[in-house]
Amino acid sequence: MYSSLTTLMSSISTSVLSDLLQALPHLRPQLYFKASLTALSHAMEDQVLAATLEQPLVIASFQRERFYRQEAHRYERLAQRSDQIYVLSAPETDFTHSSEHYEKIAFQADDGLSQEWHLVVIAQNYATCLVCRESLGSLAKNRRMPEFSPNLDMDTARRFEGIWTAERGVSLKVADLLLERIIVYRPELSGKIKQARRRFGIGRRTKSLSEAKQLSEYACDIDTDPFVQRLVTYLQASQYKLHKAYRSIAAQARKERLVNSISTAIRRSLNPQEILTVAAQELGQNLNACRCLIYRAQATDTEAIIEHEFLRQGVFSVMGQPWSLDKNTLFQEVVQKGEGVRVVDTQTDDRIKNCKALTEITQRLRIRSLLMEPVLYQGRLLGIVELHYSPENQHEWQAGEFDLVEAIATSVGVALIQAEAYANLEDLNQQLEALDRTRSNLIAITGHELRTPLSTIQVCLESLASEPDMPLELQQVMLTTALTDSERMQKLVQDFLTLSNLESGRVEWHPESLTLQECVDLALSRIRARAVTEKLPKITTQIAKNLPLVKADGDWLVEVLAKLIDNACKFTTPQGKITIKAQINSNQMVEVTIADTGRGIEPNRLEVVFDRFYQEEGALRRTTGGTGLGLAICRQIVNGWGGEIWAESDGKNQGSKFHFTVPVTRIMNYELGMG
């Protein structure tokens, strides 16, 4: 018994893909995403279903039972076409060895098959196979992600490495390896498997060159239309998902406009009545409610007066009427939990049926669905926002709507506090303006800097996928373009993350004594790496050899230098000049200056150039690129080590100078005024 167990464990410890690549070393694995494998598998299965007389051999391995269950009905249909159908899976509930409909093989959870995905179809006149192994990175990522994001569809992140081919010899070898694995688990199928081997020539050695050539050929005398149609369907589905994503972005933009309109009302008026009126109108219209109410209320109030209302035509008004709170169980729930509550159907919800006051209100006002959101400020209840829907318009709440109502309620809370604290009005307005500018710039930047490279990458990949006969030179151009734009997107995301970490104080500083010249050299090596693809201005350095050591985090100091030099290169023609200087200033700090002969800066813009998302003019986003975050990142870094950063320029086309200071470790052998 021990010997047989050892044999079993030995036979299942290896990967089928590894065995295949060892047997056929000329094969080159490729990377596949889960969605691609699903489309290919369905296309191969549909090819079998479209056949009329052919009874092929089909072997499918599904990793885990949960993946098999999604396709079980398809394999019942395939079993009607052939008696040589084998399905393998690691059991999780009720998957067991069985011969009903087709042969089911339950392999052990530690079998190498549990990390692989296989599908083999072999007929007399064609053969195809798909044999892949899930990448280790994909497995690790999918183990980590559910802990933090349980609602994400993890299938989209799964990646597999393997082979998909219509080469008959490869398909026969994969079938041979899988049939050997099946016999280990179900030796009683050896007779049936022997018939399949003999019928399709599986495991048989080639006896001649012509036979070997035949095995290496691809099938060409079969109807490939079902296969092609399935892939076309998959591409159409992908296009639908893309359009759906664009619609989602449009909906988000609409919500942003709503928040903007209310924020604008808050900035323009100290009168809370005007602000709440705008909020009720905008929120009711955008969420298609029949009635939107906003009223002031505190946790201990027993009654409120409806002060602000939005109504659809033909809906009964409650403006100015008293609104009972002490007998309203939904209001009490809001106070207790400190968050909004919703009712999808007032006719069946127990909270409504068990509260006489709520039952009377919902019947009298003909309310079918409702939402109640608290207006809070620093945990203190200031008021309530209510949305009502009529019997003809029962509302199924969407997650994004809760976020929107909560955002509006938060804005309303800010408005009420703003009216009570007039002394802080100017500061609050400046903050709201900054938020509004950041939001608008964020939408503009991401809309252009992300959508443009995404569109380019999509076009390149679609061209490569749909044009298999494309010349190699053009393929290389497509790949290079896609890679360049993906790097551009990566830089944008990295700048976002860097600035976010710096502004939130999540950066750990590691100051050390540094030679400024070495940091400049490292920064220049980054910039000059671009000289291969673009011509740069002439760059010179004027740093005294006896300049004292500086005290700063080396990585971040190099980052500041690289970004300032890169900024100078963007706005200076190749015929121009960039100079890097450093000297001790009157505050006993090293002052670094990056001067250029480029476009220059208007005097009234010398400070705002350091703002997030700043672009000198709209055209710059098209002519020079960039995210508008580089100088903002530099300011955060320099402030982090206690320095200052500023800009100087005589105006348009007069060049510019960017200065920043760095603390020194000590002053030795250096005289003020030395260059």
Summary of the structure (lengths in Angstrom):
residues: 675
radius of gyration: 34.2
end to end distance: 86.1
largest distance: 96.6
contacts: 2024
relative contact order: 0.06
helix: 52%
strand: 19%
